Amino acid sequence: MPDNPARWLDSYHRDGYVVVEDILDANTLQRLRRGIEKITADPESVPAHLKAHLDFERDFMKRRPGATELSVQDVGSALRNIMELPLFDPMFAELILYAPLLDVLQCLFGTPEFHFHNYKCIIKAPRVSSKFVWHRDLPYLNHSTPNLLTAMLCLDPMTPENGATVVLPSTHRIDHAHVSAADMDIPETELPDVPRVTVTCPAGAAVLFHVNIIHGGGANRSDMPRRNVIGIWAGPDTYPVTAARYAYQGLMPRSANPARQRQVLRTFPHLFASTPDKRK
Ligand SMILES: O=C(O)CCC(=O)C(=O)O
């Protein structure tokens, strides 16, 4: 296991985030990059049922006029977000079982009884991506408790130039009752007076943060992409409170419950071909 679980817990609880380097081995990093590049190389030709999960920079510009100095022609068919990654390629569904990440999640949740919510890929395309507003993730996740975390797997180095995530440490410590829809877009003038930290890290690192930490990030005007595969994970007794559901939502890859283990085995039988299922 890379790094040190005591440091993970300490940083996560104190600051609301932790960076764990070398989570993705070289082969996994390469495969994930290729999988994302297959989508970004020609997003216009993605089948219609999957295209609904693509968010183009040009669509974002329509939703938020004035958010960037660039024109629709400048941004072309650059993607900003790919939702529902597991539907694009089985490799992204199988990432739900990626053991080095599960080790960190189990440590931070303090139990193996946590579950998967969804996977997306946030793309800051070279030269054209726009910035992210300051926000907390919890309000748009709509859950019964705030015991959720965001786990970003960095496919590229994160640098100030390519739009690394910026966090406001300690802002995760807020009562659930005080988190509202307004936290999805917090004006600069209403930010708490805490130092901002630009989270820089090498490709292959994981950045995990509590869904209540305030974060944002700059535009990418560099020549380097900045792509993060982002998973949302939920702790015990933490449930969605709206109709929205995602592919593979609810899988519990570390659960000690035989029924949950059977669910994982039968979801990915090819990955357990040599493991007899004694719970049939
Ligand atoms: O990729 C990032 O820097 C953060 C993404 C983010 O804030 C989000 O998806 O809500």
PDBQT file of the ligand as one rigid body, heavy atoms in Angstrom, charges set to zero:
ROOT
HETATM    1  O1  LIG A 301     -11.671  18.848 -11.644  1.00  0.00    +0.000 OA
HETATM    2  C1  LIG A 301     -11.669  19.693 -10.750  1.00  0.00    +0.000 C 
HETATM    3  O2  LIG A 301     -10.722  20.465 -10.547  1.00  0.00    +0.000 OA
HETATM    4  C2  LIG A 301     -12.848  19.825  -9.829  1.00  0.00    +0.000 C 
HETATM    5  C3  LIG A 301     -14.103  19.377 -10.441  1.00  0.00    +0.000 C 
HETATM    6  C4  LIG A 301     -15.270  19.827  -9.664  1.00  0.00    +0.000 C 
HETATM    7  O3  LIG A 301     -15.197  20.718  -8.858  1.00  0.00    +0.000 OA
HETATM    8  C5  LIG A 301     -16.577  19.193  -9.865  1.00  0.00    +0.000 C 
HETATM    9  O4  LIG A 301     -16.719  18.349 -10.750  1.00  0.00    +0.000 OA
HETATM   10  O5  LIG A 301     -17.504  19.520  -9.116  1.00  0.00    +0.000 OA
ENDROOT
TORSDOF 0
